[in-house]
Amino acid sequence: MAEHPTGIPIQLEPLVSRVLATNPSPYTNGGTQTHVVGTCDLAVIDPGPEDDVHIEALMRVINGRPVRAIVVTHHHRDHSPGSRLLAAATGAPIVGAAPGHIVSDSPRLDAAFDMDYAPDRILTEGDSVAGDGWTLEAVATPGHTSNHLAFALPETKALFSGDHVMGWATSVISPPDGDMGQYMASLDKLLGRDDRIYYPGHGEAVENPQRLVRGMLGHRRQREGQILRLLRQAPLHLGPMTARMYVGLDPRLIPAAERSVLAHLYDLRGRGMVDEEDDTWRTAA
């Protein structure tokens, strides 16, 4: 869990501070970290859940300064709902990730998504917002969600990585909105950048980001190899496959592990390496 108290601003560098929301869980670590960028005027990145206490803490940090933009990396409910409360309080526009369109009759498929998220301006690769002494440039990083964006701060070579790269845990990739192929491509994309530090949506700052990204790519490739080895032994259903891959995992995290394994399977199927019939997976003939 978090080493810092909720609601108290932590200065990370002259242009960046963060405020921790009160929503700890096995999926959010100590909670969602909202980052405030700027000194004279501000951007607020991922204002978190719909939580009046957290918004009040952010308003104390803002302290009457103009907010140029409320910036959203993606529309999960621990990141974007607070944007509406903060917009109402500051008059600032909501900008960033495109709204999601999850349509399914499957139970709780959209439970993690903020379906009321409606940005005033959608940002895509290379778009930016700016203020006095700072610029935030959108870096498209789909995979965790189809609309996920990271934001580069070129003035200090920092990257706000949202849920795409975190130091405390790997990102959950949950189909149909999450896509393992896109996620791996986004990691490759970040590996080609020269950012100095990552500020993720959960967990501590990542001070050697390229090393972590290389490790994450290797970890996912190991998982892919593990799946293929298991299926070469015998066809398997998703549940037993996940149990064999994640021995000793916290039971609360098993559903997320199953979704990530499924994302790997979909990616492997798209590459012609596995097949599925009647919920049973096997290597392709």
N, C-alpha and C positions, 0 to 999 in steps of 0.2 A: 504494500500500500504506500501512499504518498508520504514523503518525509516532511512535507510542509503543510501548515494548516490551511483549511479552506477559507476563501474570502479575503486572504491577505496577499497583496501584490508582492511578487518576488522579481527584483530587477535582474534580468539575465545579461543585458548589455545596455549601453546608453539609449539605444532606440527601442528596446524590447523589454516588456515585463509580462508576467503571466499571473493569472488568478485561477485557482483550482475550484471547480464546482463541487457541490456536495452530492455526488452520485457515484460513490465507489461500488465496484462489483467485480466478479471474476473476469468480466469482459472489458472493464474500463480502468482497471488498476485502481489508483486512488481517486479517480474521477476524471472528468473532462477538463483539460487545460485550455483556458481562453487566453490568447496572446493579444496584447495591446502594443501597437507599433506607433512610434512617433513621440514628439515632445510638445510642440506647439499645437499641432493638430494631429488627429489620430485615425488609425484603422483598428478595428476590433475583429479578430479572427476566431471563428467558431464560438459564439456566445453560449453554447451549451444547451442544456435541457430547458424546458419551460419552468423556471424556478425563480420566484420573486427575490429570494434571498441572494442568489448569485447575481441577478441583475442589479440589485442594490449595491452589492460589492463592486461591480463594474462601474456603476455610476459614481461611486466614491473615488475610484481610480481616475475616471474621466474628469471629474472635478471641474465641470463647466467648459472644458476645452471642446472645440468643434470636432465632431466625428465625421470624417470624410466618407467612410465606407464601413459597413458591417460585412465582413468577408466570410464566406462559407465554403469549406472544402468538399463537403458532401452532405446528403440529407438524411443521415441517420439521426434518430431521436435524441441521442446524447450530444449532438453537435449543432443542429440548426434551429430547433423550436424557439430558443431564446432570442433569435434574431428579430422576431416580431415584437417581443416585449421591448427589446433595446431600441428598435426603430421607432416605436411609439414614444419612448422616453427621450430620444435624441433628435428625431427627424432625419436620421441618416438613411441613405439607401442601402438595401440589401443586394450584394453583388456576389458572383462566384459561380458555383456549380449549377448546372441546369436542373430544373425540377425533374423528379422521377415519375415514371409511369408504369408502376407494377400492377398488372391486372391478372388475377388468378383466383380460382375458387378454392385453392388449397388453404387449409386452416392456418392462420397466423403467418402466412407468407410475407405479408407487408407489415408485420408487427414492429419490426425494427426501424421502419421508415417513417419520416415526417411527411405525410402526404399533403399537408397544408403548406409546405414550403413553396414560396413563390417569389423568386428574386426579382428585383427591379431591373437588374442588368445581368445577363448571362455572360460569363467570361469563358473564352476558349484559349487554346495554346497561344502564348505570346501577348495576350491582352494584359492590360495593366491598370492599376489605380495608383494615385500618387498624392503626396502631401508635402509639407515643408521638410525637406531633407530625407524623404523616404519614397520608395517605389516598391510596389508589390506586383510581380510578374507571374501570370498563371502558367503553370507547367502541368499539362494533361497527364494524369497518372491513373487511368482506369484499371480496374481489377478488383479491388476491395468492393467498390461499386462502379457501375458503368459511367457515373458522372464525376468521379473523384478528381479533384485538383490539388496539387501542391502549389505553394506560393514562394517565389524566390525574392529575397531582399538584397538586391545587388550592391547596395551601399556597404553592407557588411559581409556579403557572401554567405548569408544564412538561408536556410530553406525551411519553411513551415510544412512539414510532411504529412499532417493530418493523421489518418490511420493507415497510410500506405507503408510507412516504415516507422517502427517503434523499437526502442531498445529493450523494453521489458518483455515483449512477446511478439510472435509473428501475427500478421494480419489474418483475420478470418475471411475466407473467400467462399461465399455462399451463393450458388446458382439459384435462380436464373440471372439475377442482376450482377452477381459476382462472377468473374471470368478468369480462370487460371492462366490461360494463354495471354490475355491482356495484362494480367498482373506481372507475369514474368517479363513481358516486353517492357513494361513500365520500370521494373527494376533495372533492366539492361539500360534503359534510357538514363536513369539517375546515375548509373555507374559511369556513364560517359560525361557527367558534369563534374565541376570542381568546387562544389559547395563546401564551405569550411565547417559548418555545423548544421544539424537538423534539430528543429524544435517540433516534436510530435504532439499529437492531440492527447496522448496519455503517456505517462512515464517521463523519465529524465531526458535532458538534451543528449543528443548523440554527437560526440566530439570527434569521432573518426568514422564519418558516414560511409565512405567508400568501402572500408573494411567490413562494416556491418552488412552493406548491400551485397558484397561478394559472398559473405556467409549465408545470407538469406537465399540467394540464388542456389548455392550449393545444397542447402537444407531442402529446398523444394525438389531439386533434382534427385536427392536421396530418397525422398518420399515417393517420387515417381518410380524410381527403380525398385523400391520395396513393393509397391503395388504390382508391378510386372512380375516380380519373383513369386509373389503369393499366387497370382493368377496362373502362372506356369505350372504350379503344383496342382491346382484344382480350381474350378469355378467357385465364386463366392458371392453371397449377398453383401450389401453395403455394411450392415451392422457387424457381422462376424469379422469382416475384413478390417473395419476400424478398430475393433477390440484387439485384434492381433497386432495392429500397428501402433497402438497407443496404450501399451500395458502400464497400469498404475496411474492413468490419468484421473484427475479430479472428476468425479461423476458429473459435476455441474457443467463441465466443459465438453462432455462427450457429444452432445448435439452439434456443437460448433466443429468438432473434429470430423464428424460424419459429413458435414457440409463441405469442408475442405477436401476430404477424400473424394466426395462426389465431383467437386470441381476438377480435381486431377483426372478422374475417370472420363468426364465429358471432354476434357482437353485431349486425352489419349485417344478417345473414340474419334474425335475430329481429325486426328492425325493417322487414323486407320490402324491403331495398335491394339485396341480392345473392342469387343462387342458386348451388347447387353440384350438379353431376352428374358421376359418374365422376372424382372428385377434381379437376375443373376448375371454377373459379369465374368467374362472369360477373355483370354487373349484371342486376337483376330486370327482367323485361319490363313 
